[in-house]
Amino acid sequence: MLSQKTRYTIRAFQHLADHWGKGQVQLADIAEAQNIPPKFLTVILSEMAREGLLISQRGRDGGYQLALPPVDISYGDLVRLTRGSLALVPCAARNAHERCKNCLPEDECRMRSLMLRVRDDTAAILDRITLADPIDMQPLFEKEEMAL
């Protein structure tokens, strides 16, 4: 499951991608538009600037902007930089691996094998989708239901 920090980072970057090429965006504007606590957003944006994904400018006319075009930043990049886990179970996590309670040994557990595949497939999808890609607001399954 994605952490709150990862979700906030994605929303902030989506906001900045929407403003690509229009200059600096103030932290307060991002926080308000995306409903992110300003103090938490300050930490996130500072970290992302240190990672080279953002340009920050101090002062009255300062703010933040993407350091790279939206097409060059994938959702997979953002998840990895915020140490977000794509694993649905603790034993499938890359960075915070934990043996599941009341489970079979890991080398015998088919659930773990399945969840490793789900994690890796999810990562591959997130690596293919960039901030420049349009995100349809209506999930595919809802479209299929409406077509019936």
C-alpha positions as CSV (number, residue, x, y, z in Angstrom):
1,M,0.0,0.0,0.0
2,L,1.3,3.5,-0.8
3,S,2.3,5.6,2.1
4,Q,0.6,9.0,2.8
5,K,3.9,10.7,1.9
6,T,3.9,8.9,-1.5
7,R,0.3,9.8,-2.2
8,Y,1.0,13.5,-1.3
9,T,4.1,13.5,-3.5
10,I,2.2,12.1,-6.5
11,R,-0.6,14.7,-6.1
12,A,2.0,17.6,-5.7
13,F,3.8,16.4,-8.8
14,Q,0.6,16.1,-10.8
15,H,-0.2,19.7,-9.8
16,L,3.2,20.9,-10.9
17,A,2.9,19.0,-14.2
18,D,-0.4,20.8,-14.8
19,H,1.6,24.0,-14.5
20,W,4.6,22.9,-16.6
21,G,6.1,25.8,-18.5
22,K,4.1,28.4,-16.6
23,G,6.8,29.3,-14.1
24,Q,7.1,28.8,-10.3
25,V,4.1,27.5,-8.3
26,Q,4.0,28.6,-4.6
27,L,3.9,25.9,-2.0
28,A,0.7,27.4,-0.5
29,D,-1.1,27.1,-3.8
30,I,-0.1,23.4,-4.1
31,A,-1.1,22.7,-0.5
32,E,-4.5,24.3,-0.9
33,A,-5.3,22.8,-4.3
34,Q,-4.2,19.3,-3.3
35,N,-5.4,19.4,0.3
36,I,-1.9,18.6,1.6
37,P,-0.7,19.9,5.0
38,P,1.8,22.7,4.2
39,K,4.5,21.6,6.7
40,F,4.4,18.1,5.3
41,L,4.5,19.4,1.8
42,T,7.6,21.6,2.6
43,V,9.5,18.4,3.7
44,I,8.4,16.5,0.6
45,L,9.2,19.3,-1.9
46,S,12.6,19.9,-0.3
47,E,13.5,16.2,-0.6
48,M,12.4,16.1,-4.2
49,A,14.5,19.3,-5.0
50,R,17.5,17.5,-3.4
51,E,16.8,14.5,-5.7
52,G,16.9,16.8,-8.7
53,L,13.3,16.5,-9.7
54,L,12.3,20.0,-8.7
55,I,13.7,23.5,-9.0
56,S,13.0,25.7,-6.0
57,Q,13.3,29.4,-5.8
58,R,13.2,31.5,-2.6
59,G,11.6,34.9,-2.3
60,R,8.3,36.6,-2.9
61,D,8.1,35.4,-6.5
62,G,9.6,32.0,-5.6
63,G,8.1,28.6,-5.6
64,Y,8.6,25.2,-7.2
65,Q,8.6,23.8,-10.7
66,L,9.6,20.5,-12.3
67,A,13.2,20.2,-13.1
68,L,12.4,17.8,-16.0
69,P,9.6,17.7,-18.5
70,P,6.6,15.7,-17.2
71,V,7.2,13.1,-19.9
72,D,10.5,12.3,-18.2
73,I,9.1,11.7,-14.7
74,S,7.3,8.4,-14.2
75,Y,5.0,7.4,-11.3
76,G,7.5,4.6,-10.6
77,D,10.2,7.2,-10.0
78,L,8.0,9.0,-7.5
79,V,7.1,5.9,-5.6
80,R,10.7,4.8,-5.4
81,L,12.0,8.2,-4.3
82,T,9.5,8.3,-1.4
83,R,10.3,4.7,-0.4
84,G,6.7,3.8,-1.1
85,S,5.9,0.1,-1.0
86,L,3.9,-1.5,-3.8
87,A,3.7,-4.7,-1.8
88,L,0.2,-5.8,-0.6
89,V,1.7,-8.1,2.0
90,P,4.8,-7.5,4.2
91,C,6.7,-10.5,2.8
92,A,6.6,-9.1,-0.7
93,A,8.1,-5.7,0.2
94,R,11.5,-4.8,-1.3
95,N,12.6,-2.2,1.3
96,A,10.6,-3.2,4.4
97,H,10.5,-6.9,4.0
98,E,8.9,-8.7,6.9
99,R,7.9,-12.3,7.3
100,C,4.1,-12.6,7.4
101,K,2.6,-13.8,10.7
102,N,1.0,-17.2,10.8
103,C,2.3,-18.1,7.3
104,L,4.1,-20.9,5.6
105,P,7.8,-20.7,5.1
106,E,8.4,-18.1,2.4
107,D,9.9,-20.7,-0.1
108,E,6.6,-22.7,0.2
109,C,4.1,-19.9,0.1
110,R,2.2,-19.5,-3.1
111,M,0.5,-16.4,-1.8
112,R,3.9,-14.7,-1.5
113,S,4.8,-15.8,-5.1
114,L,1.6,-14.3,-6.3
115,M,2.1,-11.0,-4.4
116,L,5.7,-10.7,-5.7
117,R,4.3,-10.9,-9.2
118,V,1.6,-8.4,-8.5
119,R,4.3,-6.0,-7.0
120,D,6.6,-6.4,-10.0
121,D,3.7,-6.0,-12.5
122,T,2.5,-2.9,-10.7
123,A,6.0,-1.4,-10.7
124,A,6.3,-2.0,-14.5
125,I,3.0,-0.2,-15.1
126,L,4.0,2.7,-12.9
127,D,7.3,2.9,-14.8
128,R,5.5,3.2,-18.1
129,I,3.1,6.0,-17.0
130,T,4.5,9.5,-16.8
131,L,3.2,12.8,-15.5
132,A,2.6,13.8,-19.1
133,D,0.2,10.9,-19.6
134,P,-3.5,11.7,-19.3
135,I,-5.2,10.0,-16.4
136,D,-8.8,9.0,-17.1
137,M,-10.9,10.0,-14.1
138,Q,-13.4,7.2,-14.8
139,P,-12.0,3.7,-14.0
140,L,-12.1,1.2,-16.8
141,F,-14.5,-1.2,-14.9
142,E,-17.1,1.7,-14.6
143,K,-16.9,2.2,-18.3
144,E,-17.5,-1.4,-19.0
145,E,-20.5,-1.5,-16.7
146,M,-22.0,1.6,-18.4
147,A,-21.6,-0.1,-21.8
148,L,-23.8,-3.0,-20.7
